[in-house]
Structures are given as C-alpha cells and as structure tokens.
C-alpha cells in the first residue's frame, strides 16, 4: 500500500508530463487552473509540482519539501519505523500497554497544567471557551487546561489614577498641539468659563464585570467623569468653584460619578476625586484677576464699614442706656426728696397745731443755725448800748489756724 506513484499522492495532484492518460495538447495550455501547463501546474501543500519532475527545489518549487518527499507519505514505512523505535525502548513501549501509559501520562501532564495561583491583590476570572464562567479567590486554584478554560488575574487592590484635562488637543487642520484641551473648558452656573483639571482614583470592584462588560472601561470612566464634572460645574457659580466651593464640587462629583458607573455595571469603585486646577481661561486671566481684585477691595471696604458700625452702634447704645438710667435715678431722687419734705412738713404742722410758741421758736433756731453755720460771726451785746464790742473767742478760726499735733512717741493717747 504505497503512495509512491506519479499521480502526486493523496493531495489531489494532477497528471504530470509523463501521464499516459493525457495528450500532448494539454501540456501547452496556460491560464487555466490545474491545467498541468508549465506555468499553472497544480501544486501540493508542500509547494512541489504535481508532476514530480521538480523535487521541490528549483525554478518550479513553491515551498519546502516534505519529510517524505514530493509524492506523499508512505504510511507502511512510517509504521515500520515506529515499531523499530518502540522495540528499542525498555518494557516494550511500542505495545498497546506502553501506548496507553504514554496517553495517561500525557493526560496527567495536561490536567496538571490547569493549576494556577492567584495573588492576594488579584482575583481569578475563569474563561470557558472564551466566556466568563467563574471568579476565584486568592490562593491555589485549578481549571480545565487549554483549550477548554483559561484564566485572567487582574489586580483589585491597586488604585488606578486617571487624569482628566491634562491631555493636549491636536488641531485637525495643522496637526499641531493647540496647548489647551477642549475637555478642560467648562461652563459655570453664572455663565462663566472655567479651566478645570482633576484626577480620578478608581479601583476594580468586580473583576469579571470589569473585563467583560465594557470594551474599554478606562475610556468609559474618563468620559463619564468629564460628563459628571460638567454637570456639577454647570450648577456652581465660578467664585465658589475657585474658592470655598471646591470641596463640595469634589464630593458631589464623586457621588454622582459612582452612581453613573454603577448603572453601567462595569465593576469599578470610585475611590476619590481631586481637583488639580481650577482657573479662568488663559486669554482672559488678566481681566479676571482685575475683577477679582476689585471684588476683594469691595469686600475689604465693606468689612471695614461693618467693623466701624459694630464699634459705634454698641457705644451709642451704651451712652443712651446710661443717660436713661441717670434720668431715672434723678427722677427717683427728686420724687423721694419731695415726699420726704412733704412728710416733714406735715409732721411740723402737727407739732405746730399742738404747741405754736415752742414750734415757732424751734423753727427759728433751726433756720438760723442752718443759715449761720458756715459764716463768720461777730457777736455784739445790745445791752452795752452799742458802744462796745463784746470780746469773744473765735473758736472755729483758732481751730483752723492751729497746726495739728504730731505724736512723736508713737503711743496713741
């Protein structure tokens, strides 16, 4: 049972130049497929001409020569060589038992190749004929070897950094960098334009969903974060976005972005969102700074006026309260004094009704005492006829002119 004939073997070769079944008229036809001409002779898979005249090396050769020649393999010869090699191996490897053991060993090696290890920071995504069927935990695992199953091991603990707004856009007409990406310019709530750059820190939450839900998950996160940032900035005045409102913008954007990527189901967790740059556009930055300085001056003057008002109003209120309290005290004093005088007058009147002479004399003496209490007094005796002055001792004047006695002994009298 040999395939060594001139027909070209089992690969469909046509008759060669020496084929008795073909006439000489068939040799010269060109341009017809498999016609057997010199230019279009049918070839076997190894690139040799079907006629067998070219041994695979020469002008008519189109590829390397197969190990068994140009006329096809001789299976009987291959089997004889296999038996000879098996007989040379110990234990009769060429027997049915040896072949079975070899097959079992090959199967064992093939099954052992299915063991794989998943690192602590990874998750194993098992694919069965290219389809996601299971997710394995860290440690030693096993799956059906190739080509049945394969495994992907993405990291699920590493924080991935995505920068939005730092790419340089290219001019489609010139192909040169324009110096400013269109994605960084956003419209604020008060219809101003602001240039924003921010970073998104994200982590894989579901490895299988991350690998097979979206074709390019990182690009999807970039587009989603830019869209959410535009939505938040469109609701925020430019002054808040530039100053005290940055923290609120970061928090609101992170929450809304997480809701959006969860709706996509790409298995991603947004860890943090950081605003790296919030500035007005470069062409108007000088004018914007002038406006900000004018606003700062207005705020400063307003604060100074508020401080002056806060200083003057409490002081005026304190003076008004003091005057009110003094007036109330004076009123109470006058009223109480008048009431006391009235009571004293009534008591004197009662005494006067009981004893007029005594009361009149007492009132006279009390009045004179009050009048003459602080005046210099000279007493003249009317009985002397007005010719002489009664000598007297001016005790108040003597007391005023007498120096105080200093105690030098240190002992109190």
Secondary structure, DSSP 4 states (H G I P E B T S, - for coil): ----STT-GGGT----TT-TTS-GGGTT--SSTT---SSS--B-TTS-BTTSSS-SSSTT--SPPPTT-TT---HHHHHHHHHHHHHHSTT-TTSHHHHHHHHHHHHHHHHHTTEEEE-TTEEEEEEETTEEEEEE-SEEEE-PTTTTEEEEEEESSSPEEEEES-SPPB-TTT-SB-SS-GGGEEE-TTS-EEEEEEEEEEEES-HHHHHHS-SSHHHHHHHHHHHHHHHHHTTS-HHHHHTTTHHHHHHHHHHHHHHHHHHHT--EEEEEEEEEEEEE-GGGHHHHHHHHHHHHHHHHHHHHHHHHHHHHHHHHHHHHHHHHHHHHHHHHHHHHHHHHHHHHHHHHHHHHHH-HHHHHHHHHHHHHHHHSTTS------GGGTTSS------HHHHHHHSPPPP-SSS---
